[in-house]
Amino acid sequence: MVPQLDALTESGEFIGRNDFRHKKAQVAVEVHGVGKFYLNSNGPDEAAKTSHQRNMDLLNAGFTVFNLSFGDLFRPRIFAEIKRSIERATRTFPPKTD
């Protein structure tokens, strides 16, 4: 996982900058803190709408998105799920020989 990578649609449209993203697999990790919402100049409701839209844009572009809270950073199960997701996304299958 690489920190602060831009996410783009297939046509090259900017979606956002992910906190962490895998370079080959379309797996992104977003870490959310309350400051992102309550320190937003437009208020927490608008920040929540923007965050939700960005998440939907990532999903619609084919990304698997893990939205983590600070507490999740101390839960090994979450990182095992992220690892499995990357492994599934980067798995290569031998060509079919029929």
N, C-alpha and C positions, 0 to 999 in steps of 0.2 A: 504494500500500500504506500502510496506517495501522497504527501500532504499538499493541499492547495492546488489541485489541478482543475482546469476549466472543463466543464462538461458542455458538449455541443450536440446538436441534433445531427442527423445524417447529412442534412443540407448545409451544415456549418453554422447554424444559428446558436448564439450563446444562450445557455440555460442558466448557468451559475457556476460558482467556484465551490467545489466539494472540499470538505475538511480533509477527507482522505479518499483516494480512489485507486483502484488497481489499473495499471497501465494497459493490460491486455484484456482483462475481463471487464464487463460493464457492471462493476460492483462499486458502490459508493457508500461511504460512511459519513453521516452528518451528526455532529455532537451539538446538542441544544442546551443552552443555559437560559435562565430566566432573564438575564440582562439583555439578550437579543430582542426580547419582546418589550420589556419595561423601559429600556433606554432608547427605544425607537422614537424618533421625533414625531412620527404620526400616531403613536400610541400602540398599545399591545394588540388591539383588535386588528388593526391594519397590518402589523407585523405578522400576526398569525395567518391572515389571509395570504400574504405574500409568501410565507413559508409553505403553506399548503399548496399554492399554485406551483411553486418551484418543485415540490415533491412530485406533484402530478405530472409536470413536464418531464422530469427525470424518468418516471415510470413509463410514460408514453413513448419516450425515446428508447426504451428497452433496458434501462438500468435496473438493477436490483439495489434497493436503497435500504440501508440500516440507519434508523433514526435513534440515536443514543442520548440518554441523559447522563449527567455527571456520574450518578450512581452505577450506571451500566459499565463504566470503565473498570469497575472492580468485580465484574461478574464473568468468570472464565467461559461460562456457557455461551454468552453472546459472541465471544471471539471464536469459539469452536464453530458456531453457525456461520460466521463470516468466512472462515476458512473453508468450510464445506461448500459454500456458495461459489467461492473462487475456484475451487477444484472442479465443481460441476461445469462452470462456465468455460474453463480452459481445457477440459477433457477433450482429447482427440480420439476419434474412432477410426479403426482401420477401414479402408475402402471395402465396399461390398463386392464380393466376387460371386456372381450368380451363374 
